[in-house]
Amino acid sequence: MTESQQPAAGSPLVTRADRERLYQQKGRVLWLTGLSGSGKSTLAFALEHELFLRGQSCYVLDGDRVRQGLNSDLGFAPEDRRENLRRMGEVARILLDGGQIVIAALISPHAPDRQMVRDMFQPEDFCEIYVNCSLAACEQRDPKGLYQRARSGEIPQFTGISAPYDVPEQPELVINTEFLSVEESVILIMETLELSGAASLNISG
C-alpha cells in the first residue's frame, strides 16, 4: 500500500461490507411494533434464537430492558417516547454498521416517531413488522398485570388505554399473533429475510 492509499487518520479499517462478508449475511434492522402484550419480545427472542442456530450474527434490542438502563431517565410522555425511539434508532444504526441483523422490539406507538426511525436507514436496511393483536387479546394475556393497573388509573399514559396507538399503514410485514404461533411467525419473518438476501432460508427442526 502506497502512502496515497493509506486511509485517513481515524478512518475505520474494517467496513460494514467486510463484516457482512465474514458473517455471510446482509445486515438488516427489523423493527417490531405493537401493543403491550402482543408478543413482540417473545417473537424477537425466538427469531434471535433461530438465527443464532444458523450461525448468523444478530441481536435483540428489547424496549423493556433498554428502559431499565440506557433510557432509564425517560418517562412515557410523547416527547420522552420520541427520544426513546431516537436513541434506539441510533443504537440500531451502530449495530447495523457492525453487519448485524438487529431485532428491535418496542411499542413505538406514534406513526411520526416510527417514520423518524425509518428515515435513519436506507430503505433496503429497514423492515417494519407490525405485531398485530387485538386490545382484548392483549388484555386477556396481560403477563405483567399492566392493563389492569392502567384501567385502575395506576399507570397513566398507557398505550391502548389512556394513550393512543397508531396502527402502521404500510409495514413491510404484518404478523397476527392472535392466530399464529410463535413458530409460524418466525417462519414468516425468516421468509422475508430470505427474500431480502439477509439470511438463508433453512428453518431448523
C-alpha positions as a Markdown table, in Angstrom:
| # | Residue | x | y | z |
|---|---|---|---|---|
| 1 | Met | 0.0 | 0.0 | 0.0 |
| 2 | Thr | 1.4 | 3.3 | -1.0 |
| 3 | Glu | 1.3 | 6.5 | 1.1 |
| 4 | Ser | -1.5 | 7.9 | -1.1 |
| 5 | Gln | -3.5 | 4.7 | -0.5 |
| 6 | Gln | -3.3 | 4.9 | 3.3 |
| 7 | Pro | -6.7 | 5.5 | 5.0 |
| 8 | Ala | -7.2 | 8.9 | 6.6 |
| 9 | Ala | -6.3 | 9.2 | 10.2 |
| 10 | Gly | -9.2 | 7.9 | 12.4 |
| 11 | Ser | -10.9 | 6.1 | 9.5 |
| 12 | Pro | -12.1 | 2.6 | 10.2 |
| 13 | Leu | -10.1 | -0.2 | 8.6 |
| 14 | Val | -13.0 | -2.7 | 8.8 |
| 15 | Thr | -16.2 | -1.8 | 7.0 |
| 16 | Arg | -19.8 | -3.0 | 7.2 |
| 17 | Ala | -19.3 | -4.8 | 3.9 |
| 18 | Asp | -16.2 | -6.6 | 5.4 |
| 19 | Arg | -18.2 | -7.8 | 8.3 |
| 20 | Glu | -21.1 | -8.9 | 6.2 |
| 21 | Arg | -18.8 | -11.0 | 4.1 |
| 22 | Leu | -17.3 | -12.5 | 7.2 |
| 23 | Tyr | -20.8 | -13.3 | 8.7 |
| 24 | Gln | -22.2 | -14.3 | 5.2 |
| 25 | Gln | -25.3 | -12.2 | 5.7 |
| 26 | Lys | -26.7 | -8.8 | 5.0 |
| 27 | Gly | -27.3 | -6.5 | 7.9 |
| 28 | Arg | -30.9 | -5.5 | 8.5 |
| 29 | Val | -33.0 | -3.7 | 11.1 |
| 30 | Leu | -36.2 | -5.5 | 11.9 |
| 31 | Trp | -38.5 | -3.1 | 13.9 |
| 32 | Leu | -41.2 | -4.9 | 15.7 |
| 33 | Thr | -44.1 | -2.6 | 16.8 |
| 34 | Gly | -47.4 | -3.4 | 18.5 |
| 35 | Leu | -49.3 | -3.1 | 21.7 |
| 36 | Ser | -48.0 | -4.3 | 25.1 |
| 37 | Gly | -48.7 | -8.0 | 25.3 |
| 38 | Ser | -48.9 | -8.5 | 21.6 |
| 39 | Gly | -45.9 | -10.8 | 21.7 |
| 40 | Lys | -43.1 | -8.6 | 20.4 |
| 41 | Ser | -40.4 | -9.6 | 22.8 |
| 42 | Thr | -41.4 | -13.3 | 22.7 |
| 43 | Leu | -41.2 | -13.2 | 18.9 |
| 44 | Ala | -38.0 | -11.2 | 18.9 |
| 45 | Phe | -36.1 | -13.6 | 21.1 |
| 46 | Ala | -37.5 | -16.7 | 19.2 |
| 47 | Leu | -36.3 | -15.1 | 16.0 |
| 48 | Glu | -32.9 | -14.4 | 17.5 |
| 49 | His | -32.6 | -18.0 | 18.6 |
| 50 | Glu | -33.5 | -19.3 | 15.1 |
| 51 | Leu | -30.8 | -17.0 | 13.6 |
| 52 | Phe | -28.3 | -18.0 | 16.2 |
| 53 | Leu | -28.8 | -21.7 | 15.5 |
| 54 | Arg | -27.9 | -20.9 | 11.9 |
| 55 | Gly | -24.7 | -19.3 | 12.9 |
| 56 | Gln | -25.9 | -15.8 | 12.0 |
| 57 | Ser | -24.9 | -12.6 | 13.8 |
| 58 | Cys | -27.9 | -10.9 | 15.4 |
| 59 | Tyr | -29.0 | -9.0 | 18.5 |
| 60 | Val | -32.3 | -8.1 | 20.1 |
| 61 | Leu | -33.0 | -4.5 | 21.4 |
| 62 | Asp | -35.9 | -5.1 | 23.8 |
| 63 | Gly | -37.8 | -2.0 | 24.8 |
| 64 | Asp | -38.3 | -3.0 | 28.4 |
| 65 | Arg | -34.7 | -3.9 | 29.0 |
| 66 | Val | -33.4 | -0.7 | 27.4 |
| 67 | Arg | -35.7 | 1.4 | 29.5 |
| 68 | Gln | -34.1 | -0.1 | 32.6 |
| 69 | Gly | -30.6 | 1.1 | 31.6 |
| 70 | Leu | -29.8 | 3.3 | 28.6 |
| 71 | Asn | -33.2 | 5.1 | 28.7 |
| 72 | Ser | -33.9 | 5.0 | 32.4 |
| 73 | Asp | -34.1 | 8.8 | 32.5 |
| 74 | Leu | -37.1 | 8.8 | 30.2 |
| 75 | Gly | -40.8 | 8.7 | 31.1 |
| 76 | Phe | -43.8 | 8.0 | 28.8 |
| 77 | Ala | -44.8 | 11.5 | 27.8 |
| 78 | Pro | -44.9 | 11.9 | 23.9 |
| 79 | Glu | -41.6 | 13.7 | 23.9 |
| 80 | Asp | -40.0 | 11.0 | 26.0 |
| 81 | Arg | -41.3 | 8.3 | 23.8 |
| 82 | Arg | -39.9 | 10.0 | 20.8 |
| 83 | Glu | -36.5 | 10.4 | 22.4 |
| 84 | Asn | -36.6 | 6.7 | 23.4 |
| 85 | Leu | -37.1 | 5.7 | 19.8 |
| 86 | Arg | -34.5 | 8.1 | 18.5 |
| 87 | Arg | -31.9 | 6.6 | 20.9 |
| 88 | Met | -32.9 | 3.1 | 19.9 |
| 89 | Gly | -32.6 | 4.0 | 16.3 |
| 90 | Glu | -29.1 | 5.3 | 16.8 |
| 91 | Val | -28.1 | 2.1 | 18.6 |
| 92 | Ala | -29.6 | 0.0 | 15.8 |
| 93 | Arg | -27.6 | 2.1 | 13.3 |
| 94 | Ile | -24.4 | 1.2 | 15.2 |
| 95 | Leu | -25.2 | -2.5 | 15.3 |
| 96 | Leu | -26.2 | -2.4 | 11.6 |
| 97 | Asp | -22.8 | -0.9 | 10.7 |
| 98 | Gly | -21.3 | -3.9 | 12.5 |
| 99 | Gly | -23.1 | -6.1 | 10.0 |
| 100 | Gln | -25.7 | -7.3 | 12.5 |
| 101 | Ile | -29.3 | -8.4 | 12.0 |
| 102 | Val | -30.9 | -6.1 | 14.5 |
| 103 | Ile | -34.3 | -7.0 | 16.0 |
| 104 | Ala | -35.8 | -4.1 | 17.8 |
| 105 | Ala | -39.0 | -4.8 | 19.9 |
| 106 | Leu | -40.7 | -1.6 | 21.1 |
| 107 | Ile | -44.3 | -0.5 | 21.3 |
| 108 | Ser | -43.4 | 2.5 | 19.1 |
| 109 | Pro | -47.0 | 3.9 | 19.3 |
| 110 | His | -46.8 | 7.0 | 17.2 |
| 111 | Ala | -46.5 | 6.9 | 13.4 |
| 112 | Pro | -44.4 | 10.1 | 13.1 |
| 113 | Asp | -41.9 | 8.7 | 15.5 |
| 114 | Arg | -41.7 | 5.4 | 13.6 |
| 115 | Gln | -41.1 | 7.4 | 10.4 |
| 116 | Met | -38.3 | 9.3 | 12.1 |
| 117 | Val | -36.6 | 6.0 | 12.9 |
| 118 | Arg | -37.2 | 4.7 | 9.3 |
| 119 | Asp | -35.6 | 7.8 | 7.9 |
| 120 | Met | -32.4 | 7.0 | 9.7 |
| 121 | Phe | -31.9 | 4.0 | 7.4 |
| 122 | Gln | -31.7 | 3.2 | 3.7 |
| 123 | Pro | -34.9 | 1.6 | 2.5 |
| 124 | Glu | -33.3 | -1.8 | 2.0 |
| 125 | Asp | -31.9 | -1.8 | 5.5 |
| 126 | Phe | -35.2 | -1.4 | 7.4 |
| 127 | Cys | -38.2 | -3.6 | 7.8 |
| 128 | Glu | -41.1 | -2.6 | 9.9 |
| 129 | Ile | -43.1 | -5.5 | 11.3 |
| 130 | Tyr | -46.5 | -4.9 | 12.8 |
| 131 | Val | -47.1 | -7.4 | 15.6 |
| 132 | Asn | -50.9 | -7.3 | 15.3 |
| 133 | Cys | -53.0 | -8.4 | 18.3 |
| 134 | Ser | -56.3 | -7.0 | 19.4 |
| 135 | Leu | -56.5 | -5.0 | 22.6 |
| 136 | Ala | -58.9 | -7.5 | 24.1 |
| 137 | Ala | -56.5 | -10.4 | 23.5 |
| 138 | Cys | -53.5 | -8.3 | 24.9 |
| 139 | Glu | -55.6 | -7.5 | 28.0 |
| 140 | Gln | -56.5 | -11.2 | 28.4 |
| 141 | Arg | -52.8 | -12.2 | 28.3 |
| 142 | Asp | -51.6 | -9.3 | 30.4 |
| 143 | Pro | -48.5 | -11.2 | 31.6 |
| 144 | Lys | -47.3 | -8.3 | 33.8 |
| 145 | Gly | -50.7 | -7.1 | 35.0 |
| 146 | Leu | -50.1 | -3.7 | 33.3 |
| 147 | Tyr | -53.5 | -3.4 | 31.7 |
| 148 | Gln | -55.3 | -4.0 | 35.0 |
| 149 | Arg | -53.1 | -1.3 | 36.6 |
| 150 | Ala | -53.8 | 1.1 | 33.7 |
| 151 | Arg | -57.5 | 0.5 | 33.8 |
| 152 | Ser | -57.5 | 1.4 | 37.5 |
| 153 | Gly | -55.6 | 4.6 | 36.8 |
| 154 | Glu | -52.4 | 3.4 | 38.4 |
| 155 | Ile | -50.4 | 3.7 | 35.2 |
| 156 | Pro | -51.0 | 7.0 | 33.3 |
| 157 | Gln | -50.2 | 7.4 | 29.6 |
| 158 | Phe | -50.6 | 3.6 | 28.9 |
| 159 | Thr | -50.8 | 2.8 | 25.2 |
| 160 | Gly | -54.1 | 1.4 | 24.1 |
| 161 | Ile | -55.9 | 2.6 | 27.3 |
| 162 | Ser | -55.0 | 6.2 | 28.1 |
| 163 | Ala | -52.6 | 6.8 | 25.2 |
| 164 | Pro | -53.1 | 6.2 | 21.5 |
| 165 | Tyr | -51.5 | 3.6 | 19.3 |
| 166 | Asp | -51.2 | 4.5 | 15.6 |
| 167 | Val | -51.7 | 1.3 | 13.6 |
| 168 | Pro | -49.0 | 1.0 | 10.9 |
| 169 | Glu | -50.4 | 1.8 | 7.5 |
| 170 | Gln | -47.7 | 0.3 | 5.2 |
| 171 | Pro | -45.5 | -2.1 | 7.2 |
| 172 | Glu | -43.2 | -4.5 | 5.3 |
| 173 | Leu | -44.8 | -7.4 | 7.2 |
| 174 | Val | -47.8 | -8.0 | 9.5 |
| 175 | Ile | -47.7 | -10.8 | 12.0 |
| 176 | Asn | -51.0 | -11.6 | 13.7 |
| 177 | Thr | -50.0 | -13.3 | 17.0 |
| 178 | Glu | -53.6 | -13.7 | 17.9 |
| 179 | Phe | -53.9 | -16.5 | 15.4 |
| 180 | Leu | -50.3 | -17.5 | 14.5 |
| 181 | Ser | -48.0 | -19.5 | 16.8 |
| 182 | Val | -44.5 | -18.2 | 17.6 |
| 183 | Glu | -43.0 | -20.9 | 15.3 |
| 184 | Glu | -45.3 | -19.8 | 12.4 |
| 185 | Ser | -44.5 | -16.2 | 13.0 |
| 186 | Val | -40.7 | -16.9 | 12.9 |
| 187 | Ile | -41.1 | -18.7 | 9.6 |
| 188 | Leu | -42.8 | -15.7 | 8.1 |
| 189 | Ile | -40.1 | -13.4 | 9.2 |
| 190 | Met | -37.4 | -15.7 | 8.0 |
| 191 | Glu | -39.0 | -15.9 | 4.6 |
| 192 | Thr | -38.9 | -12.1 | 4.5 |
| 193 | Leu | -35.3 | -12.1 | 5.4 |
| 194 | Glu | -34.6 | -14.7 | 2.7 |
| 195 | Leu | -36.3 | -12.6 | 0.0 |
| 196 | Ser | -34.2 | -9.6 | 1.1 |
| 197 | Gly | -31.0 | -11.6 | 1.0 |
| 198 | Ala | -30.3 | -11.0 | 4.7 |
| 199 | Ala | -30.4 | -14.7 | 5.7 |
| 200 | Ser | -30.5 | -18.1 | 4.2 |
| 201 | Leu | -33.9 | -20.0 | 4.4 |
| 202 | Asn | -33.1 | -23.2 | 6.3 |
| 203 | Ile | -35.6 | -23.4 | 9.1 |
| 204 | Ser | -34.2 | -25.6 | 11.9 |
| 205 | Gly | -36.3 | -28.6 | 13.0 |
